[in-house]
Amino acid sequence: MAGALGIGERTVNWHLERVFVKLGAGSRAEAVALAFELGIVRRPHDSQTSP
């Protein structure tokens, strides 16, 4: 991720930690689950991903 954004790995980790704190998450998996639960991110409709 850091390379794609042109920033350092420590910078990415720092921002991830801030997200975890704001969500009250202890791991990336928990942060993702909470983001879905809170409506921060949504799954695409199945019909859009099917041929």
Gaussian input, Z-matrix of N, CA and C with variables (Angstrom, degrees):
# hf/3-21g

backbone

0 1
 N
 C     1     B1
 C     2     B2     1     A1
 N     3     B3     2     A2     1     D1
 C     4     B4     3     A3     2     D2
 C     5     B5     4     A4     3     D3
 N     6     B6     5     A5     4     D4
 C     7     B7     6     A6     5     D5
 C     8     B8     7     A7     6     D6
 N     9     B9     8     A8     7     D7
 C    10    B10     9     A9     8     D8
 C    11    B11    10    A10     9     D9
 N    12    B12    11    A11    10    D10
 C    13    B13    12    A12    11    D11
 C    14    B14    13    A13    12    D12
 N    15    B15    14    A14    13    D13
 C    16    B16    15    A15    14    D14
 C    17    B17    16    A16    15    D15
 N    18    B18    17    A17    16    D16
 C    19    B19    18    A18    17    D17
 C    20    B20    19    A19    18    D18
 N    21    B21    20    A20    19    D19
 C    22    B22    21    A21    20    D20
 C    23    B23    22    A22    21    D21
 N    24    B24    23    A23    22    D22
 C    25    B25    24    A24    23    D23
 C    26    B26    25    A25    24    D24
 N    27    B27    26    A26    25    D25
 C    28    B28    27    A27    26    D26
 C    29    B29    28    A28    27    D27
 N    30    B30    29    A29    28    D28
 C    31    B31    30    A30    29    D29
 C    32    B32    31    A31    30    D30
 N    33    B33    32    A32    31    D31
 C    34    B34    33    A33    32    D32
 C    35    B35    34    A34    33    D33
 N    36    B36    35    A35    34    D34
 C    37    B37    36    A36    35    D35
 C    38    B38    37    A37    36    D36
 N    39    B39    38    A38    37    D37
 C    40    B40    39    A39    38    D38
 C    41    B41    40    A40    39    D39
 N    42    B42    41    A41    40    D40
 C    43    B43    42    A42    41    D41
 C    44    B44    43    A43    42    D42
 N    45    B45    44    A44    43    D43
 C    46    B46    45    A45    44    D44
 C    47    B47    46    A46    45    D45
 N    48    B48    47    A47    46    D46
 C    49    B49    48    A48    47    D47
 C    50    B50    49    A49    48    D48
 N    51    B51    50    A50    49    D49
 C    52    B52    51    A51    50    D50
 C    53    B53    52    A52    51    D51
 N    54    B54    53    A53    52    D52
 C    55    B55    54    A54    53    D53
 C    56    B56    55    A55    54    D54
 N    57    B57    56    A56    55    D55
 C    58    B58    57    A57    56    D56
 C    59    B59    58    A58    57    D57
 N    60    B60    59    A59    58    D58
 C    61    B61    60    A60    59    D59
 C    62    B62    61    A61    60    D60
 N    63    B63    62    A62    61    D61
 C    64    B64    63    A63    62    D62
 C    65    B65    64    A64    63    D63
 N    66    B66    65    A65    64    D64
 C    67    B67    66    A66    65    D65
 C    68    B68    67    A67    66    D66
 N    69    B69    68    A68    67    D67
 C    70    B70    69    A69    68    D68
 C    71    B71    70    A70    69    D69
 N    72    B72    71    A71    70    D70
 C    73    B73    72    A72    71    D71
 C    74    B74    73    A73    72    D72
 N    75    B75    74    A74    73    D73
 C    76    B76    75    A75    74    D74
 C    77    B77    76    A76    75    D75
 N    78    B78    77    A77    76    D76
 C    79    B79    78    A78    77    D77
 C    80    B80    79    A79    78    D78
 N    81    B81    80    A80    79    D79
 C    82    B82    81    A81    80    D80
 C    83    B83    82    A82    81    D81
 N    84    B84    83    A83    82    D82
 C    85    B85    84    A84    83    D83
 C    86    B86    85    A85    84    D84
 N    87    B87    86    A86    85    D85
 C    88    B88    87    A87    86    D86
 C    89    B89    88    A88    87    D87
 N    90    B90    89    A89    88    D88
 C    91    B91    90    A90    89    D89
 C    92    B92    91    A91    90    D90
 N    93    B93    92    A92    91    D91
 C    94    B94    93    A93    92    D92
 C    95    B95    94    A94    93    D93
 N    96    B96    95    A95    94    D94
 C    97    B97    96    A96    95    D95
 C    98    B98    97    A97    96    D96
 N    99    B99    98    A98    97    D97
 C   100   B100    99    A99    98    D98
 C   101   B101   100   A100    99    D99
 N   102   B102   101   A101   100   D100
 C   103   B103   102   A102   101   D101
 C   104   B104   103   A103   102   D102
 N   105   B105   104   A104   103   D103
 C   106   B106   105   A105   104   D104
 C   107   B107   106   A106   105   D105
 N   108   B108   107   A107   106   D106
 C   109   B109   108   A108   107   D107
 C   110   B110   109   A109   108   D108
 N   111   B111   110   A110   109   D109
 C   112   B112   111   A111   110   D110
 C   113   B113   112   A112   111   D111
 N   114   B114   113   A113   112   D112
 C   115   B115   114   A114   113   D113
 C   116   B116   115   A115   114   D114
 N   117   B117   116   A116   115   D115
 C   118   B118   117   A117   116   D116
 C   119   B119   118   A118   117   D117
 N   120   B120   119   A119   118   D118
 C   121   B121   120   A120   119   D119
 C   122   B122   121   A121   120   D120
 N   123   B123   122   A122   121   D121
 C   124   B124   123   A123   122   D122
 C   125   B125   124   A124   123   D123
 N   126   B126   125   A125   124   D124
 C   127   B127   126   A126   125   D125
 C   128   B128   127   A127   126   D126
 N   129   B129   128   A128   127   D127
 C   130   B130   129   A129   128   D128
 C   131   B131   130   A130   129   D129
 N   132   B132   131   A131   130   D130
 C   133   B133   132   A132   131   D131
 C   134   B134   133   A133   132   D132
 N   135   B135   134   A134   133   D133
 C   136   B136   135   A135   134   D134
 C   137   B137   136   A136   135   D135
 N   138   B138   137   A137   136   D136
 C   139   B139   138   A138   137   D137
 C   140   B140   139   A139   138   D138
 N   141   B141   140   A140   139   D139
 C   142   B142   141   A141   140   D140
 C   143   B143   142   A142   141   D141
 N   144   B144   143   A143   142   D142
 C   145   B145   144   A144   143   D143
 C   146   B146   145   A145   144   D144
 N   147   B147   146   A146   145   D145
 C   148   B148   147   A147   146   D146
 C   149   B149   148   A148   147   D147
 N   150   B150   149   A149   148   D148
 C   151   B151   150   A150   149   D149
 C   152   B152   151   A151   150   D150

   B1=1.4449
   B2=1.5185
   B3=1.3260
   B4=1.4616
   B5=1.5194
   B6=1.3275
   B7=1.4604
   B8=1.5147
   B9=1.3234
   B10=1.4600
   B11=1.5242
   B12=1.3322
   B13=1.4599
   B14=1.5197
   B15=1.3346
   B16=1.4574
   B17=1.5222
   B18=1.3340
   B19=1.4689
   B20=1.5253
   B21=1.3075
   B22=1.4492
   B23=1.5178
   B24=1.3295
   B25=1.4636
   B26=1.5261
   B27=1.3301
   B28=1.4675
   B29=1.5283
   B30=1.3230
   B31=1.4725
   B32=1.5211
   B33=1.3207
   B34=1.4678
   B35=1.5199
   B36=1.3302
   B37=1.4615
   B38=1.5163
   B39=1.3297
   B40=1.4673
   B41=1.5247
   B42=1.3411
   B43=1.4682
   B44=1.5279
   B45=1.3318
   B46=1.4719
   B47=1.5229
   B48=1.3077
   B49=1.4697
   B50=1.5197
   B51=1.3201
   B52=1.4726
   B53=1.5268
   B54=1.3261
   B55=1.4716
   B56=1.5277
   B57=1.3339
   B58=1.4630
   B59=1.5236
   B60=1.3275
   B61=1.4661
   B62=1.5309
   B63=1.3305
   B64=1.4645
   B65=1.5251
   B66=1.3375
   B67=1.4615
   B68=1.5192
   B69=1.3192
   B70=1.4525
   B71=1.5182
   B72=1.3312
   B73=1.4621
   B74=1.5221
   B75=1.3360
   B76=1.4497
   B77=1.5170
   B78=1.3419
   B79=1.4554
   B80=1.5279
   B81=1.3341
   B82=1.4704
   B83=1.5210
   B84=1.3275
   B85=1.4616
   B86=1.5272
   B87=1.3173
   B88=1.4637
   B89=1.5229
   B90=1.3175
   B91=1.4622
   B92=1.5283
   B93=1.3290
   B94=1.4668
   B95=1.5227
   B96=1.3201
   B97=1.4666
   B98=1.5291
   B99=1.3156
   B100=1.4605
   B101=1.5254
   B102=1.3249
   B103=1.4640
   B104=1.5221
   B105=1.3453
   B106=1.4688
   B107=1.5197
   B108=1.3165
   B109=1.4689
   B110=1.5182
   B111=1.3294
   B112=1.4645
   B113=1.5255
   B114=1.3264
   B115=1.4602
   B116=1.5175
   B117=1.3264
   B118=1.4624
   B119=1.5220
   B120=1.3189
   B121=1.4635
   B122=1.5152
   B123=1.3303
   B124=1.4588
   B125=1.5174
   B126=1.3161
   B127=1.4626
   B128=1.5299
   B129=1.3355
   B130=1.4706
   B131=1.5290
   B132=1.3061
   B133=1.4699
   B134=1.5132
   B135=1.3165
   B136=1.4649
   B137=1.5256
   B138=1.3284
   B139=1.4608
   B140=1.5242
   B141=1.3173
   B142=1.4601
   B143=1.5253
   B144=1.3245
   B145=1.4493
   B146=1.5213
   B147=1.3369
   B148=1.4593
   B149=1.5278
   B150=1.3365
   B151=1.4906
   B152=1.5020
   A1=109.95
   A2=116.30
   A3=120.59
   A4=110.88
   A5=116.92
   A6=120.67
   A7=112.21
   A8=116.76
   A9=121.00
   A10=111.58
   A11=116.42
   A12=121.05
   A13=113.10
   A14=116.41
   A15=120.16
   A16=112.69
   A17=116.66
   A18=121.14
   A19=108.48
   A20=117.16
   A21=121.17
   A22=112.82
   A23=114.58
   A24=120.55
   A25=111.41
   A26=117.17
   A27=120.13
   A28=110.92
   A29=117.11
   A30=120.48
   A31=110.20
   A32=116.77
   A33=120.79
   A34=109.79
   A35=116.88
   A36=120.61
   A37=111.80
   A38=117.84
   A39=121.09
   A40=110.11
   A41=116.41
   A42=119.70
   A43=111.15
   A44=117.19
   A45=119.63
   A46=110.90
   A47=117.16
   A48=120.42
   A49=111.11
   A50=118.40
   A51=121.84
   A52=110.17
   A53=116.47
   A54=120.16
   A55=109.88
   A56=116.57
   A57=120.45
   A58=111.07
   A59=116.59
   A60=121.05
   A61=109.81
   A62=117.24
   A63=120.10
   A64=112.12
   A65=116.48
   A66=120.03
   A67=112.64
   A68=116.54
   A69=120.29
   A70=111.25
   A71=116.55
   A72=122.20
   A73=110.45
   A74=115.29
   A75=120.70
   A76=113.81
   A77=116.85
   A78=120.60
   A79=109.39
   A80=115.27
   A81=119.26
   A82=110.55
   A83=116.46
   A84=120.37
   A85=110.92
   A86=116.52
   A87=120.15
   A88=110.64
   A89=117.60
   A90=121.17
   A91=110.76
   A92=116.79
   A93=120.73
   A94=110.33
   A95=117.27
   A96=120.99
   A97=110.66
   A98=116.89
   A99=120.43
   A100=111.41
   A101=117.68
   A102=121.37
   A103=110.56
   A104=117.39
   A105=120.07
   A106=110.85
   A107=116.77
   A108=122.01
   A109=111.49
   A110=117.18
   A111=122.12
   A112=113.11
   A113=117.11
   A114=120.62
   A115=113.97
   A116=117.30
   A117=121.12
   A118=109.75
   A119=116.86
   A120=123.03
   A121=108.44
   A122=115.69
   A123=121.22
   A124=109.57
   A125=115.26
   A126=120.96
   A127=107.78
   A128=116.89
   A129=118.05
   A130=109.69
   A131=116.52
   A132=120.36
   A133=108.62
   A134=116.55
   A135=121.13
   A136=111.63
   A137=117.29
   A138=120.43
   A139=111.57
   A140=118.06
   A141=120.82
   A142=110.97
   A143=118.65
   A144=121.19
   A145=112.38
   A146=117.70
   A147=121.56
   A148=109.58
   A149=116.53
   A150=118.73
   A151=112.31
   D1=-43.00
   D2=-177.83
   D3=-59.05
   D4=-44.96
   D5=-179.21
   D6=-62.89
   D7=-41.19
   D8=179.74
   D9=-64.84
   D10=-31.84
   D11=-179.26
   D12=-91.42
   D13=-10.54
   D14=-179.02
   D15=72.13
   D16=31.71
   D17=178.90
   D18=-129.20
   D19=169.96
   D20=-179.16
   D21=-78.08
   D22=155.26
   D23=178.84
   D24=-61.36
   D25=-37.38
   D26=178.67
   D27=-64.22
   D28=-34.09
   D29=178.02
   D30=-66.08
   D31=-43.83
   D32=177.35
   D33=-59.73
   D34=-48.30
   D35=-179.43
   D36=-61.26
   D37=-38.50
   D38=178.70
   D39=-62.22
   D40=-46.01
   D41=-179.66
   D42=-66.33
   D43=-38.88
   D44=176.32
   D45=-60.63
   D46=-43.17
   D47=178.41
   D48=-60.49
   D49=-39.70
   D50=178.09
   D51=-62.73
   D52=-41.41
   D53=178.21
   D54=-63.07
   D55=-45.01
   D56=179.29
   D57=-57.79
   D58=-44.63
   D59=-179.32
   D60=-62.59
   D61=-46.37
   D62=-177.73
   D63=-64.38
   D64=-34.09
   D65=178.70
   D66=-84.75
   D67=-16.27
   D68=-175.12
   D69=75.73
   D70=30.42
   D71=-177.01
   D72=-100.13
   D73=148.55
   D74=178.78
   D75=-102.80
   D76=-5.85
   D77=-178.79
   D78=-154.13
   D79=168.63
   D80=176.98
   D81=-63.09
   D82=-41.65
   D83=-179.67
   D84=-60.93
   D85=-43.13
   D86=179.17
   D87=-67.12
   D88=-37.53
   D89=178.06
   D90=-63.10
   D91=-42.52
   D92=177.92
   D93=-63.59
   D94=-45.94
   D95=179.79
   D96=-60.38
   D97=-43.91
   D98=179.37
   D99=-66.23
   D100=-38.41
   D101=178.78
   D102=-61.29
   D103=-42.04
   D104=175.46
   D105=-65.38
   D106=-45.36
   D107=-177.93
   D108=-61.03
   D109=-38.75
   D110=-177.95
   D111=-85.63
   D112=-4.01
   D113=179.29
   D114=79.49
   D115=14.90
   D116=178.98
   D117=-70.29
   D118=-37.32
   D119=174.30
   D120=-127.83
   D121=153.28
   D122=-179.87
   D123=-130.16
   D124=151.21
   D125=173.96
   D126=-77.92
   D127=143.21
   D128=174.67
   D129=-67.42
   D130=153.47
   D131=177.73
   D132=-63.68
   D133=139.00
   D134=-179.27
   D135=-57.35
   D136=-35.69
   D137=-178.12
   D138=-65.95
   D139=-25.41
   D140=179.80
   D141=-76.85
   D142=-26.25
   D143=-177.26
   D144=-97.19
   D145=-8.01
   D146=-179.53
   D147=-94.16
   D148=146.45
   D149=177.97
   D150=-70.30

